[in-house]
Structures are given as structure tokens and as C-alpha cells.
Amino acid sequence: MSSKILVIGSTNVDFLIKTEKLPGFGETVTGGVFFQNYGGKGANQAVGAARAGGNVTFVTCLGEDLYAENLMENFKKDNIETSYVFRDRDEATGSALIMLDKDGNNYLSVASGANYKLTPAHIDQALTAILKAEMIVMQMEIPFETTSYVFELAEKHKIKVLFNLAPARPFDLSVLKKTYAFVVNEIEASMVTGLKVETDDEIKTAAQELLKLGCKIAIITLGARGSYVASSDFTGFIPAYKVKAVDTTAAGDVYCGSLAVALVEGKSLTEAVRFAGAASAISVTRLGAQPSAPIRKEIEEFSGTHSPSV
């Protein structure tokens, strides 16, 4: 492992119930199966990157509760550096409630807890790791004040940032001028640009608008369709691998973590997106967030035996 990736973000404990169908408002659906897994977009991306071959350090904040020690053990199993996993005595570790249907569609609600106690002061304590990073990966499940501060440090020290706008919420668009790769889905792309992002032409237009906002690479993920990529070197659709989805939870996180690894390793943009697409395709065939992330060997074997659908 050589690619030094610093993931800064959230950690959650996921409580998941899988049923035949998702309930409507006021409806109770019985007969479900319960699972408890570890998640949070930051943690998912850290695990995804580590299993894809990255040398990963993770910066996050946990509570002082029963889940924290188990989470730490879990990170260490994936060889993730945990020196900058902080603990807060006043908040519980973040948690998520997930309802999932037989087709892999989900409802998800998050209690942020200790994730929202990750402050710029914590980032200062992790400066050594920041200076060693070849790429920083961030999402939107920690305070934006902290995210913005990381962008300032990354710009100052000329470190590339992969920024995933998930979950979608308003933010200071000026940080896109400090972003190397900006990864969004159609809904997130629409929120940022104010444009409809449905047809092929609308997707292309939105991606160009994202580039105008300052990022070097704009990637719009399109679920089963794949990704649309826009940069100065390449612009176009990259199809997804066709698989039967069981659970789409964390598919985007696995995609981002794997993408960061591929980019840092020097793969071309198209190769990196295909690598991320293969990792994501494997993940949706498995239940759970972090349990779904494939290891490097699985990604390479899958890529060698499957062709993207067109």
C-alpha cells in the first residue's frame, strides 16, 4: 500500500431493517429482518479506500459509549490509521436508521451525535496527517465550518481534495475552486447548479456548469447507468457494470473511496472511474454499509470477468 489518503468525516452505527416493501406514511410493514452494521459516509469511504488498496488515515469523532471501542477495532482490522479518531464525552456516537426493500431501495435517517463535534481544533491536531496526504476525501456529515477549514489547509499545502456532496445540503460554493474532484449524484448536481439533471443533454450541461464553479473534475454518478465525467482531458459517459442490487447503502461511499485510491495511484481518469464503478457494483450485491466494501483482489477479479453495460 502506497497511496496516502486522508478521509475526514462521519462515523455511524447503522440499524437496518429489510422488508419486502418500504412503508408509506403512517403504514407499518412487518416481517422484516434486522441487521446492525457500521456506517457513516466518512467511515464507509475510509473502509472502501483501505480495502481497495489505499494507505488510509481517518479523522472522525466518536462518543464515549459501547459502540466506540468496537468501531475502533473495526477500523484497525482494515489497517486504517486511527491516531486522529477523537472522542466526545457529551454526545453519543452517530447513528442511522435504515429501512430497505427487496430491490435495494432505502429510507435513511441519521442522528449525527459526535460527528457534529468534529471541529477545526481537531483538524489542527491532525495537521501532521494532512501534510502527508496525497489526497483528502470529505463529505457533508460533519460541520461545514470544519470542512471549509480543511479546504483552506489543503489549498495552502497544495493537497488534492475529493469532495462528495452527500448528503445534499447547502454549502459555500467557493470551496469548489479548491476542489480537485467533485462527486455528486443527479439530485446533488441539480441542487448545486439549479438545473434539471435528467436527460443526457441536461447531465452534460450540468457537468460543465460544475466545472465553471472551479473544480478540476466533475463526476455525476447515475446509479445503474454509470457516471458522467467532465474534465479538461476527458468528457463523457462511463457505463456501469450490470448487477442485481440487494442493498444500495454505501455504494456511493465505496465508489468515492475506491476512486480516491485509483486517482492517487496514477490511473487515468477513465480507468479510475471504471475501478470505482466495479467496487460500487460489488457493494450493491451485499447487505450493509462497510460489510459491502470489496477488497482489492475482488475489484480486480470482477473487472477482469465483467464488462460494463452500454
N, C-alpha and C positions, 0 to 999 in steps of 0.2 A: 504494500500500500504506500503510495507516494503523494497522492493528491490531498493537499491540506485544505479541508473545508471546515468553516466555522458556521454552524447553524445557531441562530439566535431566535428563540420563540417559545411557544407554549408547550405545556405537558398536561395531559388529562388522563383520568381513569374513565374508560368507556363502559357504560352499562347498556347492553344491546338486547333487544327482543326481536326475534324473527317470526313473522306470521305470514299467512297466505296473502293477506292484503293489508294495506295501510288503512287505519280508521279514518272516517270522515269526522267533521266537527261534532262532538257530543256522542260519538259512537264508541263502543267497547268491542274490541276484537279479541277473542280468546283463542286458546290452543297454541300459543306462541312457545318458542324455545329461548331460554335466557343464556347470555354469554357475558362474561366480564373480561375486557381486554384493556390494554394500554394504548392511549392515543394522544391527541393534541397535535395540531399541524406541525409545530416545531419538532416535537419528538418523532413524529412519523417521518418527517423529512430527514432527520438525523439518522434514524434507523435505516431508512431507504438508502441513503447515501453510503452508510457504513457497509451494508450488505452488498451494495453494488461495487464496492472496492475502494471507497474513499477513506482517507485518514481523517476522522471526524472529531471535532471538539464541539460540545453542546453547551450553550448558555441558556439557562432557564431558571425558574423559581418554583419550588415545591413548598407544600405546607409541612408542619411538624405533625404528621399523622401516620397511620398504619401503612398507607399506600406508598409513602415517600421512599422507605427503605427498599421495598420491592421494586419500585421503579429504578432506583439506583442500580440494583443488582441486574435488572434487565438491560440497562444501558451498557453495563460492563461486559455482559455476555456478548454484545455486539462490538466490543472493543472501542466503544465511544469514550473519549476523554471527558471525565466528569468533574474536573477541578473547579469548574465555574458553574456548577449546579448549586444554586443558592436555596436557602430555606427561610420561610417566614413563619413566625410563631402565631400570628394573629389571623391567618387565613388558611383555609383548607386547600389541599392540592386541587387543581382544576378538575372538573368532572363533566361528562357529556352523557345525555340520554339519547339513545338512538333506536328508532323503530325502522324495521327493514321488511320489505315484502319479498315474495318468491322470485321476483325479477331483478332484485338488487337495488330497487329504488328505496330512498330513505327519507325520514324526517329526523332532524337533529337539533337538540337544544343544549347549550353549553352554560355552565356556571364557571366563570373564569377563575375565581378564587385567587390563589397565589400568583397566577400568571400576570395579573394586573399590579403586582407588587415588584415586578422587574423594572428597575429604574436606571437612569443614566449613571448613577453612582455605581451600580453593579457592573455596568459596561466598562467604567473606568478600571474596575478591579480585574477585568478580563482583557485589558489592553495588550498584554503580552501575547495572548492567543490571537487577537485581532492582527497584530503586526506580523504574525507568522502565516496568516491565512492567504491562500491563493484566491479564494472566493468566499464571500459571506452570503448565506442564504437566510432570507427573512420572509415572514408572512404578516398577518394582521390580527393576531390573537394576544398581543401584548400592547401596552400603552403606546400610542403613536409618538408621544414625546420621546420615548426610548428608541423607537425605530428611527425617527428623524435624527437623533443624536448619533446613531450608528452610521447613518448615511454621511454625516459630516466627517466622522473619523475615516470612513472608507475613502471619501474624496480626498481628504488631506494626505492619506498614506497610499493613495493610488491602488486601492484594492477593489476588484470587481465585485459587484453585488447582483445576485439573482433575487429578484423581488417578486413574490407571488401574492397577488391581491386577493387573499382568501382568509376569512370570509369577506365578502364585498361590503365595504363601508367607506364613507367619505374620507379623503386624506388630502394632504398638501401636494398638489400635482408637481410642484417644483422639484420634489425628490427624484422624479423620473429623469431629470438632467444628470443625476448621479447614479443612474441605474444602468447596468450592463445588459442584463436580460430581464425583461418584464413578462411574466407569465400570467395570463388571465383566461377565464372561460368566456363564453359568449355574453353571459349576463354581466360579468365584471367589465368586459370590454365596452359594453353598451353604457354602463354607469359612468365610465371614465370619459368616453367620447361624446355621450349624449346622442348617439346614433343607433339606429336599429342594426342588429347584428344577426341576421337570419340567412339571407341568400348569399351565394358565393360573392357576388359583387359587393354586398354590404360588408362581408367579412374582410375582403381585400381593402376596402376604403377605411374601415375601422383600424386595421393594422397600420396603414400609412399614417393615420391620424395619431396613433400611439407613438410612432417614430418621430413625428413632428414635435411631440411633447418632450423628447430628449433621450429616450432610451436607445441603446445601440441595437438591441434585438427585441422585437415584439413577437410573442408567441401566443396565439389564441388557440386554446385546446377545445376540441369539438366532440368530445366523447367518442362514440363508436366510429365517427368519421375520421378521427385523427387530429392533426394540428395544422394550423396555417401559420407560416413563419415569414417574417419580413425583416430584412436587414440590408445593409449596403451590398452584401455579397450574394445573398440568395433571397428570393421571394417566391412562395408557392405553397401548395397543399402537400402535406406528407401524410399518406393514409395510415390508418390504424391496423393492428392485427385483429383478425376476426376471432372472437372467443365467446363463450357463453358466460355472461356475467352472473355471478352469485351474490356479490356484495361490492358496491362501488365505493364504500367508505375508504378514504385514504388513497384512492387511486391517483388523484392529483398530487398528493404529497409524495408518493413513491415516484411519480413522474419527475417532480422537481428535484428530489434528492438524487436520482439517477442522472438527470440532465446535468446537474452541477458536476458530478463525477466525470462524466464524459467530456464536458467542456474544459475542465481543468486538465484532463489527460491529453488535451490537444486534438480530440476528434473534430472533424469538420462539423459545421452546424447541422447539416442534414444527417450525418452519422449519429451525432449526439441526440437529436430528436428521435431518430429511429430506436436508439438504445433505450431512451426514456420511455418510448411507446411500448417497447417489448416488456420492460419492467412493469409498467402500468397494466398491460394486458394480462400478465400473470397474476397481478394482485387482485384483479376483479373476479378471478375464478376461485378466490379463497375468502373465508369469513374473517372479519375483524380488521382492525387498522394495522398495527405493527405486525401481527402474525401473518399478514398477507404479503409483506415485502419480500421479494425473492433475493437470493444470494447471487453473486456474480456468475457463477457457473450456470445457474438456471437461466439467467438472462441470455448468456451466450449460446447455450444449447437451444433455447427457444427461438432465438433469432436465426439460428442455423437450420432449423427444421420447419419454420413457419414463414410465410410470405405475407406482407401487408395486403389487406383487401383494397381494391381500387373502386 
